[in-house]
Amino acid sequence: MLILQESCVDSSGSLVVSCPVDSSIMSEVDPSYIQLLPSGFIITSDGKQNENNIQGGNSGNDDVASTSSNTNIGGSLLTVAFQIMVNSLPSNMESVPVVNGLICKTVEQIKAALNCPM
């Protein structure tokens, strides 16, 4: 089994996309006919920016000092996407807890890697 992976970092955010590929199929079939089920995640800004808060101010009194603090009110958005081959029977709910566990574990690992509070 091979893992095909692509990553990118630019001003819009960071992304990682990967896909398992059966290495035995790669040598037997034209690669353009191999079906891929990529999965991955992207981390982007939530759109909020740092805010300069001016505290105090000079109201004509030179003894009052102006102070400023840089308060970070912004954060990040994490989007995770999986493409998984599961049984297509509508009554088969066995795959739901497995997929749910996979998503939760992946998000926990990403948060741990980025030192985010759990």
Secondary structure by P-SEA (a helix, b strand, c coil): cbbbbbbbbcccccbbbbbbbcaaaaacccccccccccccbbbbbccccbbbbbcccccccccbbbbbbbccccbbbbbbbbbbbcccccccccaaaaaaaaaaaaaaaaaaaacccc
